[in-house]
């Protein structure tokens, strides 16, 4: 599959949903697998932040990244919307310009 047909999806997920998202993404796993890591979001709006998060100025999330085929994009986003509606998951999708193993 060419890079033009590949996308990188990034999700920022509340920590309480980490295991559930792992299970969900495993159903869409591509040959590339996916990665996850703890990240801290910084936002001036303070929406949905606990008092401790407001004081520290950051909110803990789990970032998932996965390379998917363009034809799987709609199915994955629809699955996430159906399963996690109003859960606060943020996502973005970017084209893969180049990728490989070294």
Secondary structure, 3 states (H helix, E strand, C coil): CCHHHEEEEEEEECHHHHHHHHHHHHCCCCCCCEEEEEEEECCCCCCCCCHHHHHHCCEEEEEEEEEEEHHHHHHHHHHHHHHHCCCCCEEEEEECCCCCCC
